[in-house]
Amino acid sequence: MKWSVVEVKPEPHHRLFVRFQDGVEGRVQLRPEELTGVLAPLRDEQFFAQAFIDYGAVAWPGEIDLAPDAMYAQIVGERDELKKVG
């Protein structure tokens, strides 16, 4: 799958650098107000920094993960917006 994550680097302020199998890479910003329910532990910066890759998805201890296809769409969408502006 093109949106399989092959690299993840947690950054401050709930941001992730991700690189996908097809070479697309970029940063994904998670908004703290969206970190509710099962994602609530991600509000803690130290916990957030424990991100790892699990079967092509960004994950954290406790079986928390993010949909790689949504992150891929966000990164590609931002690039498309920049092309329109530029």
Secondary structure, 3 states (H helix, E strand, C coil): CCCCEEEEEEECCCEEEEEECCCCEEEEECCHHHCCHHHHHHHCHHHHCCCEEECCEEEECCCEECCHHHHHHHHHHHHHHHHHHC
